[in-house]
Amino acid sequence: MPAPTLHPRDPLHGITLATIVQHLVDRHGWEEMARRIPIRCFMFDPSVTSSLKFLRKTPWARQKVENWFIWELPQHPPEPRTEPSPCKK
């Protein structure tokens, strides 16, 4: 997944619904997605294509998927280390 561009008002700026669904499938799998959001396109013969069709037509379901994705976004990217960590002997 490409690194999301941080946008102050819209955390989904530049991220397509297809990318969101594919990320959640890769990370959690269809079974977990169906458990968290019990909709038929996640439960029976799931595919990204069928899920996208349903989510584009069903605002409440799309909102749940987008909110789940946003909840998993890191709040602050890790800062690079400038000094090596001390070694214990």
N, C-alpha and C positions, 0 to 999 in steps of 0.2 A: 504494500500500500504506500502511495506517495505520502511524504510528510505533509500534514495539513498546514496551510498557511494560517497563522494566527490572525484573526480579525476581531477587533474589540467587541463588536456587537453581534456577529454571526459566526459561531464556532463551526458551522457547516459550510462556510464560504469556500467554494471551489471543490467541494466533495460531492460526487454524484450519489444518487440513491443506490445505483448498482455497486459502487465502491463500498458503500456502507453495508449493504446486505452481504457482499462477498467477504468483507472483513469479519463480520459476525459469524458467518458460516465457517470460515477458516479457523477462527478462534474458539468457537463454542460448539459448532456442529448443529445439524438440524434438530436433533433430539432436545438439546438444551434450549434452542430457540422456541420450539413448540411448547416446552414446559413453561418458559417465562411469558411468552405471548401466544396463547392457545388459539391460533387461527389455522384454518384448513390448509392453506398453502405451505405452512411449515410442518403440518402433521402428516398429511397423506401425499405420497409421491412428490416430495418437495424438489423444487428447482429454483434457481435464481430467476429465470424467465417468468415462471408462473407467479413468483413472489412479487416481482416488479410490477406485473400487470395488476395484481390485487392491491398492492400498496399505493399505486398511483391513483386508483379509483376510490380508496378508502382512507380519508384523512385521519381518522382516529387511530387506525393501525399504523399508518406511516409515522404519526407523531410518537407512538410508543417505540418504534424501531429507532427513530432518530434520537429520542431521549436516551435510550439505552446506549447508543453509540457515543453520544456526548458525555454521558456519565463515565464512560471508560477512557475518555481522552485524558492525557496527563495534564494536570493543572499548570505545572511549570516544567519545561524541559530540563533535564539534568545539566548542571553547570560543568564545564570541562575542568579537570584538575590542572592546576598550574604547578603544583609542587608534588614530588613523589611522596608516597605515603611512607612513614617511618617503619623500618623493619625492626622487629624484636628478635633478639638472639637468645 
